[in-house]
């Protein structure tokens, strides 16, 4: 697998380099993250030299219309909303692609989101965002080299591709997120944000060192975090289409969902479709850890998922070991998912108490 370190990337440069594994700080996503932080609509970043520099550079921008606009949002503003920054082509004088439809429009309204993106572009120009970004390109490159070498040494992507029986090597982009203190997440619908990116598989990785200080540089190489990022978030991306194709059969198992589960509520899991997808992805991670790590590591992972409220992940992991991985014809998920759903129904005719 060829590894490419990318810093100031626009969607056009992503298109030009197919079949690569890219690591970088996506400028549009970083721009919207900074605006949300200034608007107190984002979890406080962990301390670092980068966070300190960001605060200093944008210290006079808290009253900008983009910041005031998003600070006044009435609905809950989700932490992954900065992914809308992929609509902004920063290299191309902040050219803005405004999609006709988008899942974020359903939450906040099309006119609201598009107006915010226009204001964000104005914020970037008024704050000289490019100067801040360009000044930190050596940092982005350094972090990216360390992260890509770590992922490559663990062979995480090829293990995931083999598991999901991916024949063509996909185009992956890992967006290091140095101001994100809360987690990692897949960006499964890039084609909604910009149809030119339909071939790109992207996910975002935060900087999670809660013990850090303002003199620390961000690092993204924790092995446990990388396993979660590549195997967990990567599985969300690979399963997206087959889950959509089986929505009706998934909905038939809604009785397995406990809407009163505080554990699930704390993770913003508020419906069965999302709950099932998380149980499936976590079952996959348990199975992969069982294949490539120790039995004890697998037991720890299973216990962690159970304590988090994902009560079907263990069954799914054993089902994967026995049926999916036991399939010598290597049939894909669009064959196996309906069988898993049927077996899940047979194993759990009622919701476990």
PyMOL commands that set and color helices and strands:
alter all, ss='L'
color gray80, all
select helices_A, chain A and resi 11-16+27-38+49-57+65-71+79-87+90-92+103-108+110-127+129-135+137-154+156-164+190-193+195-197+223-245+247-251+254-256+262-265+272-292+295-307+313-324+333-347
alter helices_A, ss='H'
color red, helices_A
select strands_A, chain A and resi 3-5+21-24+88-89+95-96+171-177+184-187+200-206
alter strands_A, ss='S'
color yellow, strands_A
deselect
rebuild
show_as cartoon
